[in-house]
Amino acid sequence: MKAIMVMFDSLRRDLLSVYGGPVAAPGFERLAKEAVKFTTCYAGSLPCMPARRELHTGRYNFLHRSWGPLEPFDDSMPQILKQHGVYTHLTTDHYHYLQDGGATYQGRYSSWECHRGQESDAWIADLTPPVSPDAPNQMSPAAVNEKMHAMRRIGGWQNIHNREAIKEEKDYPMRQTFDNGLDFLSRNSRFDNWYLQIETFDPHEPFTSPESYQSGFLDPDDFNSPDWPPYASVTEPETDVSKMRNKYFALTSFCDAQLGRVLDKMDELDLWKDTMLIVNTDHGFMLSEHNCWGKGTSPNYEELVHLPFFIYDPRYGRKGGTRNALVQTIDIAPTILDFFTISIPENMQGRPLKDTIAADKEVRKYALFGYLGAPLGVTDGRYVLLRSVHDPSVTVHEYTLFPSHMNGLFTPEELRTASLVPGFRFMKNIPVLKIDARINARFLHSLSNGDELYDLKKDPQQLTAIRNESVTERLLNGAKALFDVNDAPGELYQYYGLPSEIKNTGVRDNG
């Protein structure tokens, strides 16, 4: 058996033509003729590395941890494959794997390669001030120095110098990532028992792409317009908003072309007969919808959490089709293990999707999504309840043996709150550190006006929140049941004001 995953970052489902969106995506259109297209796939834990921990472990990350590494007690899907004789290879340009908060992921693969230069990747070492040499007298030395320090703090300095090393399409980290994946296929397709993960940071911001892709969406005079939106409310004029969105569209088109190269290679090597193909993303990105850029500033609306998702399973042939069952990122690990006929660890809360692929079988009634300590999301696929924090006096905690954030270790001040406590069930009786969490204020206040309930069938863009007490109660009961089966920390029940008793929801039987 063989399997390929093509994973994008911040890819918007609703913008792809295959889902009825405005961005022509012939690669995805072609994929949909071969693979099953899921219409109701949701993220679980946000953002990047929490989603990847779910990809490995098949269980929610955000109930116990914010951004952080894999833990010693985690069941890692790629490592389990490796332990059962399946060769695993990761090719990526997702530089967060090289930082403190992601440093335990890549070692779970048999081999891996990271292609440098995305965003603020600490790559090119150049201290030259990024000030135009044609206008040396524009700023005083003191002003230049101040700008240098400011740009270093936000990563702009590093990104500018990284871009200077990217001159042609072949230099782009995403292109190199896919080149490496295609090379793996060319050299190894004749062998059995391997898993290839081609994972790119794109179309994550900044929205940089070759001019040949920008030309389909922008005038040449706009190729150098801003391409890195802030995580903030929209204050730019509509013309600038349109240009930024078109930058994202161009980068999405670049992504689509790379997917097409994988499909070409599968045709060339006749891999469709025995190779599973999964195409997915971690989350979306706000592109001025609800007057917001980025993620975390706004509530977790559909643009962020309702994901594109495709699976081709060779056991069911090349026939495409649509599946409407509610699925999540946590289902990917058990699906891959099941494909390789490897037992699924009991701590994985996701479900293998082979019967859903075959006959749209339901695997869950409810799905949770969110950031640690931020407003909670719960959906049944039609209704979405965005639940605000109901008791902010409650202290939320990180439960970890690797106290690191995205690009640094926990501070001594944070660690002074630590105590050693018995681990949760999925932690295999290993004591862990319980540390007071420092919740990102931007995430915490993203739902400052209270709960929001939406009927996606009638209002897919979530323009008008509704009141429906019976639906709200049902969703909250579903959320509590998922808290129970996922061994959520006790403080979170009070934090989110979940019901003290639960009515029968079917969650325990259906995940």
C-alpha positions, 0 to 999 in steps of 0.5 A: 500500500502507498499513500500521498498527502498534499497539504496546504496552509490557509487554503480557503474552501469557498474561494475554489471553483470546485466549491463554487468559488471565484478562483479557477482551480483546474487542478482541484477540478481534476482532482474532484473527478478522481477523488471524493470531495467532502463538503462538511469538513471542519478544522479542530485546533487552530492555528498551524502547529495545533492542527499538525498535532491533530494530524499526527495524533488524531485527537483535539489539541486545543483543549489541553495545549496551545501551540507546541511540539508533539509530546512524549506520550503522543501517538504519532501517525507517521511514527506508527507507520514507520514502526510497522515498516512503512517508509515515511517522507516529509517534504515541506517549506513550513518553517515552523517545524524548525522553531522551538514550538514544532521541533519534535514533528519532523523526527517522526518521519523516516526522512524529511526535508525543509525548503527555506525562505517562507515568511519570516524564516530565519534564513538569509543572514544579511544586516543591510538596512532594507532602505532604497539605495536610490534615496539614501538621504530619506532618513537620518541614521537614527531613523534608519536604525529605528526602522531596522529594529522595528522590522526585525521585531515583526519579521519584515526585515527577514522576509525582505532579505528572504525574498531577495533570494527568490528570483524565478519560479524554481526558487520559490519554496513551494515549488521546491517542496513539490519538486522534492515530492515528485522526485521521491515518487519518481525514485520510489513509486515501484516500491511498496509500503511508503507514505509521502507528505508534501506540505507547503506553507502556501497560500499562507501570507505573505501572498507572494507568487511568480508574476506569471500567476499574478498576471491573471489577477492584477495589472503589472503596475500592481505586482508590487502592491502590499501582499501581507495583511495584518491580523486586524480589522479592515481599515484599507480602502476598497481598492487596496482590499481588492488588490490584497485579495487578488494577491491571495487568488494568484497564490492559490492559482500557484498552489493549484498548479503544483497540485496538478503536477502531482496528478500528472505524476500519478498518471505517469506512474500509474499510481491510481491503482494502489495509492491513496491521495489526501488533499487537505489544509489546516485552516482558512484565512479572513480576506476582509469578510466580516471586516477582518483580516487574518485569523484570531481577530474575528470569531472563528467563522466559516472562512476559517474553519470550514475546509476543503478536503479530498480523499482518493482511496484506490479500493473504491476506484476512480469515480469522484463524488461528493460526501456530506458527512461531518468530518474533521482533521482528527480523522486523517490519522486513523484513516491512513493507519486503517488504509495500511491495516495498522491498528488504531491507538485507543487514544485517537478520537478521530474515525477512519473514513473508509465507509464514509468514502464508500457510502457517506457513513456518518462518523460524528454528530458534532465537531469542536473547533477553537484555540486554547482559552479562546471562544469555542466553536461547535457544529453539527454541520448545519448549525454553528454555535460560537460560544464565548468565554462565560467565566473569565475568572477561571484560569486555563492551563497548558498541560505539557512536558515540552514548555515551548511556544512558537519560537521560544521557550516558556519564560521563567515567569510562566514556569513559576506557575507550574506544578507536576500533576497526574496526566490525563488518560491519553497521557498514559499515566505520565505526570505533566506540567500544569502551567497557567496559560497566557491566552492571546488577548486577540483570540480571547476578545474575538467574540466580545459581543457574546454567543453567536448561533448561525443556520448555515443552510439559510445563512452560509455567510453568517451575516445574521446571528439567530436565537434558538434555545433548543438548538443552542442547548443541543449543541452545548450538550454535544460540546460537553459530551465531546469534552467528556470523551476527550478528557478535557480539563475540568476548568474548561467546563466552567470556563465555557459555561457548559451544562452540568448534566448531559442529555443523550446526544449520540456522541459517545457512539459516533465520536 
